[in-house]
Amino acid sequence: MTKKYTTFNEFYPFYLSQHTNVMCRRLHFFGSCCIILLILYVSISSKLHLLWYIPLIGYGFAWVGHFSFEKNKPATFTYPIYSLIGDWVMFKDILTGKIKF
């Protein structure tokens, strides 16, 4: 990555270019679903200590997708905030059918 992205709107097309493999996208999506379920469970059970698993779940599934299927370095290493936003925008785009699942 040599380009310096200064806005999320500039970054998102690059982010999508790093997620062309369907298994990588599916792992991202599954990890995001698990995070949502974990947050719901914590809100019902009040077991706040379980929130520490959010980064493990989120990054775990995503990084398996990148290293095993996409064969690239996750953009989160260079653009952590934009990548986090990108994960949730891509999640929404998959849910709405804008991106193939």
C-alpha positions as CSV (number, residue, x, y, z in Angstrom):
1,M,0.0,0.0,0.0
2,T,1.7,3.2,-1.1
3,K,-1.4,5.4,-1.4
4,K,-2.2,7.5,1.7
5,Y,-6.0,7.4,2.2
6,T,-7.3,10.5,4.0
7,T,-11.1,9.7,3.9
8,F,-13.1,6.5,4.3
9,N,-14.8,7.1,1.0
10,E,-11.3,7.0,-0.7
11,F,-10.3,3.9,1.3
12,Y,-13.4,1.7,0.9
13,P,-12.8,0.8,-2.8
14,F,-9.3,-0.3,-1.8
15,Y,-10.7,-2.2,1.2
16,L,-13.1,-4.1,-1.1
17,S,-10.2,-4.9,-3.5
18,Q,-8.6,-6.7,-0.6
19,H,-11.7,-8.9,-0.1
20,T,-12.3,-10.4,-3.5
21,N,-12.2,-14.0,-2.2
22,V,-15.7,-15.2,-1.2
23,M,-14.4,-17.3,1.7
24,C,-12.6,-14.3,3.1
25,R,-15.8,-12.2,2.9
26,R,-17.7,-15.1,4.5
27,L,-15.3,-15.3,7.4
28,H,-15.5,-11.6,7.9
29,F,-19.3,-11.8,7.9
30,F,-19.4,-14.8,10.3
31,G,-17.0,-13.0,12.7
32,S,-19.2,-9.9,12.6
33,C,-22.3,-12.0,13.3
34,C,-20.5,-13.7,16.3
35,I,-19.6,-10.2,17.6
36,I,-23.2,-9.1,17.4
37,L,-24.4,-12.3,19.2
38,L,-21.7,-11.9,21.9
39,I,-22.8,-8.4,22.6
40,L,-26.4,-9.5,22.8
41,Y,-25.5,-12.3,25.2
42,V,-23.4,-9.9,27.3
43,S,-26.3,-7.5,27.5
44,I,-28.7,-10.2,28.7
45,S,-26.2,-12.0,31.0
46,S,-24.3,-9.0,32.3
47,K,-21.1,-10.9,31.9
48,L,-19.0,-7.9,30.8
49,H,-15.7,-9.8,31.0
50,L,-16.8,-11.6,27.8
51,L,-16.4,-8.4,25.8
52,W,-12.6,-9.0,25.8
53,Y,-13.3,-11.7,23.2
54,I,-14.5,-9.1,20.6
55,P,-11.1,-8.4,19.1
56,L,-10.2,-12.1,19.2
57,I,-13.4,-13.0,17.3
58,G,-13.3,-10.1,14.9
59,Y,-9.7,-10.3,14.0
60,G,-9.4,-14.0,14.3
61,F,-12.0,-14.9,11.6
62,A,-10.9,-11.9,9.4
63,W,-7.2,-12.8,9.5
64,V,-7.8,-16.5,8.8
65,G,-9.6,-15.2,5.7
66,H,-6.8,-13.0,4.6
67,F,-3.9,-15.3,5.3
68,S,-5.5,-18.6,4.2
69,F,-7.8,-17.5,1.3
70,E,-7.1,-14.0,0.2
71,K,-3.3,-14.3,0.6
72,N,-2.8,-10.7,1.5
73,K,-2.0,-8.6,4.5
74,P,-5.0,-7.2,6.3
75,A,-5.5,-3.5,5.8
76,T,-6.1,-3.1,9.5
77,F,-2.3,-3.2,10.0
78,T,-2.0,0.2,8.1
79,Y,-5.5,1.7,8.5
80,P,-7.0,0.3,11.7
81,I,-10.0,2.7,12.0
82,Y,-10.9,2.7,8.3
83,S,-10.7,-1.1,8.3
84,L,-13.0,-1.4,11.3
85,I,-15.5,0.9,9.6
86,G,-15.0,-1.1,6.4
87,D,-15.8,-4.3,8.1
88,W,-19.2,-3.0,9.2
89,V,-20.0,-1.3,5.9
90,M,-19.1,-4.5,4.0
91,F,-21.3,-6.4,6.5
92,K,-24.2,-4.1,5.7
93,D,-23.4,-4.4,2.0
94,I,-23.5,-8.2,2.2
95,L,-26.8,-8.1,4.2
96,T,-28.4,-5.8,1.6
97,G,-27.1,-7.9,-1.3
98,K,-24.8,-5.2,-2.7
99,I,-21.9,-7.6,-2.2
100,K,-22.0,-11.3,-3.1
101,F,-22.0,-13.7,-0.2
